[in-house]
Amino acid sequence: DMAEMPSAAAAMHFRAPIAEHMIGLRAHGVRQRFPETRPARAAVELGLRTEQRQRTTLASERPATMFVIERGGRYGIRLKDKSSEPRRAFTGLKHYAVKPRYRLRAKFVPYHPPKKISVPNILGDVEEETSPGYVEFTLHGRKCRLEPLDEGDTLFFIFKDLTAGQETYPAGRFLYTDKPKDGEVVLDFNKAYNPPCAFTPYATCPLPPKQNILPFRIEAGEMN
């Protein structure tokens, strides 16, 4: 499909090879083109790579950053505009008061080998991600477990609790922790935060897998 480019992207042109097809964008107020879904090659001109690797700042009238994203084998172009109206109108984040009872030590049980778990996202896709194990803990008198994703030096938890849709973001929240030490992981739910899709309809956030939906309220961390 073809679509008009916003004026923020004035006077810029790049090409990104995607298999035998091209993602093309020419910004002289002209148009952009996205290819059919195809497997990607690694090379991208002008040093523009997928979001996990590199971001390229645009030379334009407004401060903006553009990078290629991949979701479920589909490729798109994300443009972040630091002078956009939603950003200028942003008034800050809201959190629960810090509660020591929501900082706890959880037993880490590794998988041998690490296993793939199904993680849905708001686009309706389901990605197979690597989980190194699960954590087990007791909260509100109930024994629970959560499965994190392996993020290199950290563990990444995508979870949901009974505050979702009330005080906290309906789709769930994120939490990062250090890797296990002496068989334990410190879970500090006071550090739980909202995914990007809480702030923009253009984000493509992962959603909690069903095993990470908790049957009680966690009144800690970021609120809606």
URZIMO-V827784 format. One record per backbone hydrogen bond with DSSP energy under -0.5 kcal/mol. NH is the residue of the N-H (numbers start at 0). CO is the residue of the C=O. Records with the same first field share a line. If there is no record, write none. Layout:
NH: CO / CO
This chain:
2: 31
4: 29
8: 5
9: 6
10: 26
11: 8
13: 24
15: 22
17: 20
20: 17
22: 15
23: 21 / 32
24: 13
25: 30
26: 11
31: 2
32: 23
33: 0
37: 72
40: 16
44: 14
46: 43
47: 44
48: 46
50: 67
52: 49
53: 49
55: 65
56: 54
57: 63
59: 57
63: 61
64: 79
65: 55
66: 77
67: 48
68: 75
70: 73
73: 70
75: 68
77: 66
79: 64 / 77
80: 78
81: 62 / 79
82: 62
83: 80
87: 83
88: 84
89: 85 / 86
95: 220
101: 98
102: 99
103: 101 / 186
105: 184
106: 135
107: 182
108: 106 / 133
109: 107
110: 131
114: 130
116: 128
118: 116 / 126
119: 117
120: 124
121: 204
123: 120
126: 118
128: 116 / 126
130: 114
133: 108
134: 145
135: 106
136: 143
138: 141
141: 138
143: 136
145: 134
147: 132 / 145
148: 155
149: 129
150: 148 / 153
152: 150
154: 176
155: 148
156: 154 / 174
158: 156 / 172
159: 211
161: 215
163: 160
164: 167
165: 162
166: 162
167: 162
171: 168
172: 158
173: 192
174: 156
176: 154
178: 152
180: 183
183: 180
184: 105
186: 103 / 184
187: 185
188: 101 / 186
190: 187
191: 188
192: 173
194: 171
197: 194
198: 195
199: 195
202: 199
206: 119
207: 170
211: 208
212: 209
213: 159 / 211
218: 216
219: 217
221: 191
222: 93
223: 166
